[in-house]
């Protein structure tokens, strides 16, 4: 059995102690730990979203050293992971060899939705309808498109002005993806609303919750969104990213896991943001909004531009970054030895 077959075999229900052991193994730099964590993340993303909270809570608590450690529920609704899905999944993983940017990996991961078993559609719907961060909001009407002109008229030092500047200066689409092109209107209302609103407010949450638009922070905000709203695409994205790391870039696995668990914890500790009428907040400052809704700013032990710095830095800076990362990995292993 090769390692890809092993991940496929292990993408099923797992108990909390096994996840804790997998975290310890991954911190020691062992391939089996990386594989077990990637398999658990794939299982909740593509087969059993109702187990997401418990699986990520256990991984995060073990990785960061504090937090809830619930039992993983049994007998949850679960979609089969068929051979046709795995072929599509490995194509996404192998796409890393040709290079992904923010748009191409988004499209690649989104395409996996077409490869899922038909049962997953209703399972995802029911999951969204039960998630505490989404259950009230998904009763709302489908939101109108973002009014760029209204943002342009917002006062300086306001959320609306900051959002307008982000969109214009970076050439962003305020909706991220065209709703009609990805057929959101064909989804049941709860999923239509949830996906449309998350796409529309993605950059708002970047600004308010303190996530920059760097590679590492885009990964992090996916974990934040998953914790906040049970967003299934975010779960699919994270599972794909960690599989790519496991099979293509294993040296970066611990860095990505640190970033993901920090952001998951941040999402769990932040009051649910989906119910906020963000269009009513445009004229207020970020500081005022954060205070009003008790929203803490995301913080990581790594700089936001870590991945870009590693790729683009000169030799001396790159050596300094590599040394810092080696110290981080050494500290992980020493922590595991001290608590074993």
C-alpha positions as CSV (number, residue, x, y, z in Angstrom):
1,X,0.0,0.0,0.0
2,X,1.4,3.4,-1.0
3,X,1.0,6.6,1.0
4,X,-1.9,7.9,-1.1
5,X,-3.8,4.7,-0.6
6,X,-3.1,4.9,3.1
7,X,-4.6,8.4,3.3
8,X,-7.7,7.2,1.4
9,X,-8.0,4.2,3.8
10,X,-7.6,6.5,6.9
11,X,-10.1,9.1,5.8
12,X,-12.8,7.9,8.2
13,X,-14.0,8.4,11.8
14,X,-11.2,8.8,14.2
15,X,-11.2,9.1,18.0
16,X,-9.8,12.0,19.9
17,X,-6.8,10.1,21.3
18,X,-5.7,9.1,17.9
19,X,-5.8,12.7,16.8
20,X,-3.7,13.7,19.8
21,X,-1.2,11.0,19.0
22,X,-1.1,12.2,15.3
23,X,-0.3,15.7,16.4
24,X,2.5,14.5,18.6
25,X,3.9,12.5,15.7
26,X,3.7,15.4,13.3
27,X,5.4,17.6,15.8
28,X,8.3,15.1,15.9
29,X,8.5,15.5,12.1
30,X,7.1,12.0,11.3
31,X,5.4,11.3,8.1
32,X,2.7,9.1,9.7
33,X,1.5,12.0,11.8
34,X,1.2,14.3,8.9
35,X,-0.7,11.6,6.9
36,X,-3.1,10.9,9.8
37,X,-4.0,14.6,10.3
38,X,-4.4,15.1,6.5
39,X,-6.7,12.1,6.4
40,X,-8.9,13.4,9.2
41,X,-9.2,16.8,7.6
42,X,-10.1,15.2,4.3
43,X,-12.8,13.1,6.0
44,X,-14.6,16.0,7.6
45,X,-14.2,18.1,4.4
46,X,-15.5,15.7,1.8
47,X,-17.6,13.2,3.7
48,X,-18.6,14.2,7.3
49,X,-18.9,17.9,7.9
50,X,-20.8,17.4,11.2
51,X,-17.6,16.1,12.7
52,X,-15.6,19.2,11.8
53,X,-15.9,21.0,15.1
54,X,-14.8,18.1,17.2
55,X,-11.9,17.1,14.9
56,X,-10.5,20.6,14.6
57,X,-11.0,21.3,18.3
58,X,-8.9,18.3,19.2
59,X,-6.2,19.0,16.6
60,X,-6.0,22.6,17.7
61,X,-5.9,21.9,21.4
62,X,-3.2,19.4,21.0
63,X,-1.2,21.6,18.7
64,X,-1.4,24.8,20.7
65,X,-1.5,23.2,24.1
66,X,-5.0,24.5,25.3
67,X,-8.6,24.3,24.3
68,X,-11.6,21.9,24.2
69,X,-11.1,18.2,23.6
70,X,-14.5,16.8,22.9
71,X,-15.2,13.2,21.9
72,X,-15.7,12.7,18.2
73,X,-19.4,11.9,17.7
74,X,-20.3,8.6,16.1
75,X,-23.0,7.7,13.7
76,X,-23.0,11.0,12.0
77,X,-24.4,11.5,8.4
78,X,-21.5,10.5,6.1
79,X,-21.1,10.5,2.3
80,X,-19.0,7.7,0.7
81,X,-15.6,8.7,-0.7
82,X,-15.6,7.0,-4.1
83,X,-12.7,6.2,-6.4
84,X,-13.9,8.9,-8.8
85,X,-13.6,11.5,-6.0
86,X,-10.1,10.4,-5.1
87,X,-8.9,10.6,-8.7
88,X,-10.2,14.2,-8.7
89,X,-8.6,14.9,-5.4
90,X,-5.1,13.7,-6.4
91,X,-5.4,15.8,-9.6
92,X,-5.7,18.9,-7.3
93,X,-2.8,17.8,-5.2
94,X,-0.7,17.2,-8.3
95,X,-1.6,20.5,-9.7
96,X,0.9,22.0,-7.2
97,X,3.7,20.8,-9.5
98,X,2.6,23.3,-12.2
99,X,2.1,26.1,-9.6
100,X,-1.0,27.5,-8.1
101,X,-1.9,31.1,-7.5
102,X,-4.9,32.4,-5.4
103,X,-7.4,32.1,-8.3
104,X,-6.3,28.7,-9.8
105,X,-6.2,26.9,-6.4
106,X,-9.7,28.3,-5.6
107,X,-11.1,27.0,-8.9
108,X,-9.3,23.7,-8.5
109,X,-10.7,23.1,-5.0
110,X,-14.2,24.3,-6.0
111,X,-14.2,21.7,-8.8
112,X,-14.0,19.0,-6.2
113,X,-17.6,19.7,-5.3
114,X,-18.6,18.1,-8.6
115,X,-16.7,14.9,-7.6
116,X,-18.4,14.4,-4.3
117,X,-21.0,11.7,-3.7
118,X,-24.6,13.0,-4.3
119,X,-25.4,12.4,-0.6
120,X,-23.0,15.2,0.3
121,X,-25.3,17.9,-1.0
122,X,-28.0,17.2,1.6
123,X,-25.4,16.5,4.4
124,X,-23.8,19.9,3.7
125,X,-27.2,21.6,3.7
126,X,-28.2,20.1,7.0
127,X,-24.8,20.9,8.5
128,X,-25.2,24.6,7.5
129,X,-28.7,24.7,9.0
130,X,-27.4,23.5,12.3
131,X,-24.2,25.5,12.6
132,X,-24.6,28.1,15.4
133,X,-22.7,30.7,13.4
134,X,-25.0,30.4,10.4
135,X,-28.4,29.1,11.5
136,X,-30.0,32.5,11.9
137,X,-28.3,34.3,9.0
138,X,-29.3,31.8,6.4
139,X,-32.9,32.8,6.8
140,X,-32.1,36.2,5.4
141,X,-32.8,37.2,1.8
142,X,-30.0,36.7,-0.7
143,X,-27.8,39.8,-0.4
144,X,-27.6,42.4,-3.2
145,X,-24.2,42.9,-4.9
146,X,-21.8,45.2,-3.1
147,X,-22.3,48.9,-4.0
148,X,-18.9,50.2,-4.9
149,X,-20.1,53.7,-5.3
150,X,-21.4,53.7,-1.8
151,X,-18.0,52.5,-0.5
152,X,-16.3,55.3,-2.5
153,X,-18.3,57.9,-0.5
154,X,-17.4,56.5,2.9
155,X,-15.3,58.8,5.1
156,X,-11.6,58.1,5.6
157,X,-10.6,55.9,8.4
158,X,-13.9,53.9,8.0
159,X,-14.4,50.3,7.1
160,X,-16.1,51.2,3.8
161,X,-13.2,53.4,2.8
162,X,-10.6,50.7,3.7
163,X,-12.6,48.1,1.7
164,X,-12.9,50.4,-1.3
165,X,-9.1,51.0,-1.2
166,X,-8.4,47.3,-1.0
167,X,-10.6,46.5,-3.9
168,X,-9.4,49.3,-6.2
169,X,-5.7,49.1,-5.3
170,X,-5.5,45.4,-5.8
171,X,-8.0,45.0,-8.6
172,X,-10.1,42.7,-6.6
173,X,-13.6,41.6,-7.5
174,X,-15.8,42.6,-4.5
175,X,-17.7,39.3,-4.8
176,X,-14.4,37.3,-5.2
177,X,-16.2,35.0,-7.7
178,X,-19.1,35.5,-10.0
179,X,-22.2,34.1,-8.3
180,X,-23.9,33.1,-11.5
181,X,-20.8,31.6,-13.0
182,X,-20.5,29.2,-10.1
183,X,-24.2,28.6,-10.1
184,X,-24.9,29.6,-6.5
185,X,-28.6,30.3,-7.4
186,X,-29.0,26.5,-8.1
187,X,-28.2,25.7,-4.5
188,X,-30.9,25.5,-1.7
189,X,-31.5,28.9,-0.1
190,X,-29.4,28.3,3.0
191,X,-26.3,27.3,1.0
192,X,-27.0,30.0,-1.6
193,X,-27.1,32.6,1.1
194,X,-24.1,31.3,3.1
195,X,-21.8,31.0,0.1
196,X,-22.8,34.3,-1.5
197,X,-22.4,36.2,1.8
198,X,-19.0,34.6,2.6
199,X,-17.7,35.5,-0.8
200,X,-19.1,39.0,-0.5
201,X,-17.8,39.6,3.0
202,X,-14.5,37.8,2.7
203,X,-12.5,41.0,2.3
204,X,-14.5,42.7,5.1
205,X,-13.5,39.9,7.5
206,X,-9.9,40.3,6.4
207,X,-10.0,43.9,7.5
208,X,-12.1,43.6,10.6
209,X,-10.5,40.4,12.0
210,X,-7.0,41.4,11.1
211,X,-6.0,39.0,8.3
212,X,-3.7,40.4,5.7
213,X,-3.9,39.4,2.0
214,X,-0.8,37.3,2.1
215,X,-0.5,33.6,1.3
216,X,-0.3,32.4,4.9
217,X,-3.2,34.7,6.0
218,X,-5.4,33.5,3.2
219,X,-4.9,30.0,4.5
220,X,-5.5,31.2,8.0
221,X,-8.7,33.0,7.2
222,X,-10.1,29.8,5.7
223,X,-9.7,28.2,9.2
224,X,-11.3,31.3,10.8
225,X,-14.3,31.0,8.4
226,X,-14.6,27.3,9.0
227,X,-14.8,27.9,12.7
228,X,-17.2,30.8,12.4
229,X,-19.7,29.5,9.9
230,X,-18.9,25.8,9.1
231,X,-18.0,26.9,5.6
232,X,-17.6,23.7,3.6
233,X,-15.4,25.2,0.8
234,X,-13.0,26.4,3.5
235,X,-12.8,22.9,4.9
236,X,-12.2,21.5,1.4
237,X,-9.5,24.1,0.8
238,X,-7.7,23.4,4.1
239,X,-7.8,19.6,3.5
240,X,-6.3,20.1,0.0
241,X,-3.6,22.4,1.2
242,X,-2.5,20.0,3.9
243,X,-2.5,17.1,1.5
244,X,-0.3,19.1,-0.8
245,X,2.0,19.9,2.0
246,X,2.0,16.2,3.1
247,X,2.9,14.9,-0.3
248,X,4.7,17.8,-1.9
249,X,6.1,20.2,0.8
250,X,6.4,18.2,4.0
251,X,8.9,20.6,5.5
252,X,6.2,23.3,5.6
253,X,3.6,21.1,7.3
254,X,4.2,22.2,10.9
255,X,4.2,25.9,9.8
256,X,0.8,25.5,8.0
257,X,-0.6,23.6,11.0
258,X,0.4,26.3,13.4
259,X,-1.2,29.0,11.2
260,X,-4.4,26.9,10.7
261,X,-4.8,26.1,14.4
262,X,-4.2,29.7,15.5
263,X,-6.9,30.9,13.1
264,X,-9.3,28.1,14.1
265,X,-8.9,29.1,17.7
266,X,-9.4,32.7,16.8
267,X,-12.6,31.9,14.9
268,X,-13.9,29.9,17.9
269,X,-13.2,32.7,20.3
270,X,-14.7,35.5,18.1
271,X,-18.4,36.2,18.4
272,X,-20.3,35.0,15.3
273,X,-20.0,37.6,12.5
274,X,-22.4,36.3,9.9
275,X,-25.4,38.0,11.6
276,X,-23.8,41.5,11.5
277,X,-25.4,43.8,9.0
278,X,-22.1,44.9,7.6
279,X,-23.5,47.5,5.2
280,X,-24.6,49.4,8.3
281,X,-21.0,49.5,9.5
282,X,-19.4,51.1,6.4
283,X,-19.0,54.6,7.9
284,X,-17.5,53.4,11.2
285,X,-13.8,52.9,12.0
286,X,-12.4,49.4,12.3
287,X,-11.6,50.1,16.0
288,X,-15.2,51.1,16.7
289,X,-16.6,48.0,14.9
290,X,-14.2,45.7,16.8
291,X,-15.1,47.2,20.1
292,X,-18.9,47.1,19.3
293,X,-18.9,43.5,18.4
294,X,-16.0,42.2,20.6
295,X,-13.9,41.1,17.7
296,X,-10.3,40.3,18.5
297,X,-7.5,40.7,15.9
298,X,-5.8,37.6,14.6
299,X,-2.3,37.0,15.9
300,X,0.2,34.5,14.8
301,X,3.7,33.7,15.9
302,X,4.8,34.0,12.3
303,X,4.9,37.2,10.2
304,X,2.1,37.6,7.8
305,X,4.4,37.6,4.8
306,X,6.3,34.5,5.9
307,X,5.7,32.4,2.7
308,X,6.4,35.4,0.4
309,X,9.6,36.2,2.3
310,X,10.9,32.7,2.0
311,X,10.4,32.8,-1.8
312,X,11.6,36.3,-2.5
313,X,14.2,37.0,0.2
314,X,17.9,37.5,-0.5
315,X,20.3,34.8,0.6
316,X,21.1,36.4,4.1
317,X,17.4,37.0,4.9
318,X,16.4,33.5,3.7
319,X,19.1,31.9,5.8
320,X,17.8,33.9,8.8
321,X,14.2,32.8,8.1
322,X,15.3,29.2,7.7
323,X,17.1,29.4,11.0
324,X,14.0,30.8,12.8
325,X,11.9,28.0,11.3
326,X,14.4,25.3,12.4
327,X,14.3,26.7,15.9
328,X,10.4,26.6,15.8
329,X,10.5,22.9,14.7
330,X,13.1,22.1,17.3
331,X,10.9,23.7,20.0
332,X,8.0,21.6,18.9
333,X,10.0,18.4,19.3
334,X,11.4,19.5,22.6
335,X,7.8,20.3,23.8
336,X,6.7,16.9,22.8
337,X,9.6,15.2,24.6
338,X,9.0,17.2,27.8
339,X,5.3,16.3,27.9
340,X,5.7,12.7,26.9
